[in-house]
Amino acid sequence: MIEQLKTKLNEIENTYISKLQNCASSKDLQDLQVESLGRKGALTELLKSLKDLSLEEKKAFGPLSNEVKNKLTALFEEKAKVLEIEEINKTLNATDIDLTLPAFPFEKGKRHPLEIAKKRMTDILKGLGFVWAQGPLVEDEYHNFDALNIPAHHPARDMQDTFFIKNTQKKDFVLRTHTSGVQIRTMQKQKPPIRIIAPGRVFRKDALDATHSPVFNQIEGLYIDKNVSLADLKRDLTLFMKGLFGPKAQVRFRSSFFPFTEPSVEVDVKCVFCEGKNPTCPVCKGSGWKEMLGAGIVHPNVLRNCGIDPEVYSGYAFGMGVERLAMFSLNIKDIRNFYDNDVRILEQF
């Protein structure tokens, strides 16, 4: 029986070597490979006869069959490369193209001014020890409002200010109005100390004008540890502002209110356009100062909502609009310039 198998093996080898030489396309080659070496191919069917051989016959016939299989496989691979080159040349010959011509002089792209500004901001904050954190663009009400000590009657939940999304689960979701949800998710998963920044897009139902956009970018920061105070917040944000606007930048802190921080502050920078000398300045409205961001000491209720003991840990949080700081630092007076794709504006950066 083994002699019959050897004869059949030689026939398969010679038959498919001959067919390979006459193969004219990649599709024909693929069909031929399936026909010979496929799961139901000629060689595979022949090898099923091994079960009927004795151990000695298997030792004699097995290497012969493997040798033929490896030989055919190598020939198929070699033929595939030849056919690929032939088909490429055939396509090129049928195309009106001169490969010796130089490449079309495409201009190199440039980074968008918002990306430039965001990188500057995040690089400064990374230098202060913050690490990057991310979260979903679509948030549930708990992470966007409840956990941040924002009650149901708070104006931020008004349909005029927020994009709500209804679903079949009868649960409201929102396009996140701030990246504070990232802070909540981080505090729920990670034990202090925590020092993160959360850059990303946010959405509010604002009318588009020179200073407002329904979609904008925000960077929020969070620092939680033992004995964190307002002094730590003032130190880090002053360093950040001077790193962004230069060592001579003047920074001031004003009392404010946010439901998720207590005490809360607004951080202003001396107007770089008029330096407080132009009472009709369109940027600072003649005040000489421009509000840059809001910040404060994390409210104890927020810490409790995230499973952190406010008697042991404290922290500060801050949030800023990338567009606002970019307009101030890059001397852009209309937020719409970032989104109009006017090359005359964008190529300056």
Residue pairs with C-beta under 8 A, 6 or more apart in sequence:
1 49
1 52
1 53
1 57
2 53
2 57
2 60
2 61
5 46
5 49
5 53
5 61
6 61
6 64
8 46
9 43
9 46
9 61
9 64
9 65
9 68
12 36
12 42
12 43
12 46
12 68
13 68
13 71
13 72
15 42
16 32
16 35
16 36
16 42
16 72
17 72
17 75
19 32
20 29
20 32
20 75
20 76
20 79
23 29
23 32
23 79
23 83
24 83
25 83
25 87
26 80
26 83
26 84
26 87
29 76
29 79
29 80
29 83
32 76
33 76
34 41
35 41
35 42
36 42
36 43
36 72
37 43
37 44
37 69
37 72
37 73
37 76
38 44
43 65
43 68
43 69
43 72
46 65
47 65
50 58
50 61
50 62
50 65
53 61
92 99
110 346
110 347
110 349
111 119
111 349
112 338
112 346
112 349
113 326
113 330
113 332
113 338
113 345
113 346
113 349
114 217
114 322
114 323
114 326
114 338
116 326
116 330
116 349
117 322
117 325
117 326
117 329
117 330
118 199
118 217
118 219
118 322
118 326
120 244
120 329
121 199
121 219
121 240
121 244
121 320
121 322
121 325
122 132
122 197
122 199
122 219
124 239
124 240
124 243
124 244
125 197
125 219
125 221
125 240
126 132
126 197
127 243
128 236
128 239
128 240
129 195
130 195
130 196
130 197
130 221
130 223
131 195
131 196
131 197
132 196
132 197
132 198
132 199
133 182
133 186
133 196
133 197
133 198
134 182
134 198
134 200
135 143
135 176
135 179
135 181
135 182
135 185
135 198
135 200
136 176
136 181
137 175
137 176
137 200
137 201
137 203
138 165
138 173
138 174
138 175
138 176
139 173
139 174
139 175
139 176
139 181
140 171
140 172
140 173
140 174
141 157
141 171
141 172
141 173
141 174
143 181
143 184
143 185
144 174
144 176
144 177
144 178
144 180
144 181
145 152
145 154
145 156
145 157
146 305
147 184
147 302
147 305
147 306
148 180
148 184
148 259
148 260
148 302
149 259
149 260
149 299
149 301
149 302
149 305
150 156
150 157
150 259
150 260
151 259
154 259
155 161
156 162
156 177
159 205
160 205
161 177
161 204
161 205
161 206
162 174
162 175
162 177
162 204
162 205
163 174
163 175
163 203
163 204
163 205
164 172
164 173
164 174
165 172
165 173
165 174
165 175
166 172
167 173
175 202
175 203
176 202
176 203
177 202
177 203
177 204
178 202
178 218
178 220
178 319
179 198
179 199
179 200
179 202
179 218
179 219
179 220
179 319
180 198
180 220
180 260
180 317
180 319
182 196
182 198
182 200
182 220
183 196
183 198
183 220
183 222
183 317
184 302
184 305
184 306
186 194
186 196
186 222
187 194
187 222
187 224
187 303
187 306
187 307
187 308
188 306
188 307
192 224
192 225
192 226
192 308
192 313
192 315
193 223
193 224
193 225
193 226
194 222
194 223
194 224
194 225
194 315
195 222
195 223
195 224
195 225
196 221
196 222
197 219
197 220
197 221
197 222
198 219
198 220
198 221
198 222
199 217
199 218
199 219
199 322
200 217
200 218
201 215
201 216
201 217
201 218
202 215
202 216
202 217
202 218
203 214
203 215
204 214
204 216
205 214
206 212
206 213
206 214
207 214
208 214
208 336
209 335
210 333
210 334
210 335
210 336
211 324
211 335
212 335
213 323
213 335
213 336
213 339
216 321
216 322
216 323
216 335
217 321
217 322
217 323
218 319
218 320
218 321
218 322
219 319
219 320
219 322
220 317
220 318
220 319
220 320
221 317
221 318
221 319
222 298
222 315
222 316
222 317
223 232
223 233
223 236
223 315
223 316
223 317
224 298
224 303
224 308
224 313
224 314
224 315
225 313
225 314
225 315
226 312
226 313
226 314
227 314
228 297
228 313
228 314
228 315
228 316
229 297
229 314
230 263
230 265
230 297
230 316
232 316
233 265
233 295
233 296
233 297
233 316
233 318
234 253
236 316
237 251
237 267
237 293
237 295
237 318
238 251
241 249
241 251
241 267
241 269
241 292
242 249
242 251
244 325
244 329
245 269
245 272
245 328
245 329
249 269
249 270
250 269
250 270
251 267
251 268
251 269
251 270
252 267
252 268
252 289
253 265
253 266
253 267
253 268
254 265
254 266
254 267
254 268
255 263
255 264
255 265
255 266
256 264
256 265
256 266
256 294
256 296
257 264
258 264
258 294
258 296
259 299
260 296
260 298
260 299
260 302
260 317
261 295
261 296
261 297
261 298
261 299
261 316
261 317
262 296
262 297
262 299
262 300
263 296
263 297
264 294
264 295
264 296
264 297
265 294
265 295
265 296
266 291
266 293
266 294
266 295
267 291
267 292
267 293
267 294
267 295
267 318
268 289
268 290
268 291
268 292
269 289
269 290
269 292
269 328
270 276
270 288
270 289
270 290
271 281
271 283
271 284
271 287
271 288
271 289
271 290
272 290
272 328
272 329
272 331
273 281
273 283
273 284
273 331
274 281
274 283
274 284
274 288
275 288
276 284
276 287
276 288
276 289
277 288
278 286
279 286
280 286
281 288
282 333
283 290
283 328
283 333
284 290
290 328
292 320
292 324
292 325
292 328
293 318
293 319
293 320
293 321
293 325
294 318
294 319
294 320
295 316
295 317
295 318
295 319
296 316
296 317
296 318
297 314
297 315
297 316
298 314
298 315
298 316
298 317
300 310
303 309
303 310
303 313
303 314
303 315
304 310
323 335
323 338
326 332
326 338
327 333
327 334
327 335
330 349
332 338
332 345
337 345
